[in-house]
Amino acid sequence: MRVILMQDFESLGHTGEIVEVADGYARNFLIPRRIVLEATPGNMKKFEEEKKRQLLRLNREKKVAEKLAKELAKISCTVPVAVGEEDKIFGSVTSQDIADALKEKGYQIDRRKILLDEPIKALGIYTVPIKLHPEVDAEIKLWVVKK
């Protein structure tokens, strides 16, 4: 049976490819899980229309992300932390703390989009990268200061 892949599937190929699979495999596994569509002329047309809609949506999201990246480049956030002797931080500053600081400034950013290699464990000024869109990155300036 010829099928159109609706999403990337490890053993078959990438989205949009037309592949040949066993009838039972398609009917019993792939089609019920919405991984593929049967490659009929109607489904081919439906898939192309869906692909165009998805491309328009992605372009719209990219424009919004680029606008947000320009706004984020202009701001800096301050995260006050408790410190002990010799300005040693109790705990650390995590992506959740940064997301909360951004929320106070009026920007709703998911903590999973904030790219910290490891939590911040010292006072200072940091540049924190944020992945707003697969093609758009932003950076904010973060000040970690004493409470």
PyMOL commands that set and color helices and strands:
alter all, ss='L'
color gray80, all
select helices_A, chain A and resi 23-30+41-74+85-87+95-105+111-113
alter helices_A, ss='H'
color red, helices_A
select strands_A, chain A and resi 2-5+18-20+36-38+76-81+124-133+136-146
alter strands_A, ss='S'
color yellow, strands_A
deselect
rebuild
show_as cartoon
